Amino acid sequence: MTSRGERPRTGILGTGSYLPKEEVGNAEIAALTGADEEWIESRTEIRSRRFAAPDEATSDLAAKAGAEALARAGLTADDIDHLIVATSTGDSPQPPTSSLVQDLLGASRAACLDVNVVCSGFVYALVLAHGLMSLRPGTRALVIGADVYSRILDFEDRRTAVLFGDGAGAAVLGPVAAPYGLIDFTLAGHGDQHRLIRVEAGGSRAPASHETVDAGGHYFRMDGRAVRDFAMREVPPALTALAVRSGVRLDEVHHFVPHQANGVMLRRLTDLLGIPHDRTHRTLERYGNVGSASVPVALDSAYRSGALRSGDLVLLAGFGGGMALGAAMLRWGAGAAWHR
């Protein structure tokens, strides 16, 4: 029972995920890219990924993940006040993908918006939802990370194309009693390095045209080595500072749920952080890098496995395009209801 006058915390009430049915193994990716199967696995530790069906768009994946999260939380779409979709591969430039998800779910009461912070998007969306809920105690939010990267990959760019897949992950946020819920967070942007990850055409600077299509301007581009260097340089100090503010050490974290960028990179990163590998949740071997969905898909996988126990410290961390990073420290307690 929460003491009188004490404000609730923002906690995760339920999680969900959706991965398309089509499984694409390294043999198929090797045939598309010209890369060697052994090279793909040794450089990335990815063995397969999922590609959306021709009739599936980002909103379809997001709605399915959101519906599962609602069911796990024991809520309906009518219980949601805020609906935030993190994606960099929306169905179209307009309307917001969140509006389409609202329609698919029937979440008619929810205010809807999209967030595009690429692979940090889910954490940014979670923190934004926390801010909205803090202003209106007792409200609930559905936060979804979803991306369909298979539609924007250049399969002649083997170093990038082998990494990505499609998927969606979701979390229902609501008020929980202390000590559960969100403890602290960090958000950071490094816009001076924005060219490390990009899709150059299709916006107001380079509108779609025959020329931009012929030049491959609508494909996803990434300087993989520079992105790795960014992660190794920027992520450890940011997470260390977050842990200090949260009053814990990184080696006390029970569950590390990072962006699933690349398996080799994750091993180096966890070594730098001093977080044991067996506390790091990974889904990239099965699903690859699913962009904004990466963190929530891994979180849902951890939840479904039974690994998350009440009171456990969970550290979420996203990093990538922008260049941006976002992290959140929370104490797990799904279902730790807040009482006035």
Salt bridges, closest charged atoms under 4 A:
GLU45 OE2 - ARG267 NE 2.99
GLU45 OE1 - ARG282 NH2 2.44
GLU56 OE2 - LYS64 NZ 3.59
GLU68 OE1 - ARG72 NH2 3.64
ASP81 OD1 - ARG109 NH2 2.59
ASP154 OD2 - ARG221 NH1 2.85
ASP184 OD2 - ARG245 NE 3.03
GLU200 OE2 - ARG195 NH2 3.09
GLU200 OE2 - ARG198 NE 2.80
ASP229 OD1 - ARG228 NH2 3.27
GLU234 OE1 - HIS190 NE2 3.67
GLU234 OE2 - ARG233 NE 3.15
ASP251 OD1 - ARG249 NE 2.96
GLU252 OE2 - ARG249 NH1 3.34
ASP271 OD1 - HIS277 NE2 2.86
GLU285 OE2 - ARG282 NH2 2.53
ASP300 OD1 - ARG72 NH1 2.69
ASP300 OD2 - ARG304 NE 2.87
ASP312 OD2 - HIS255 NE2 2.74
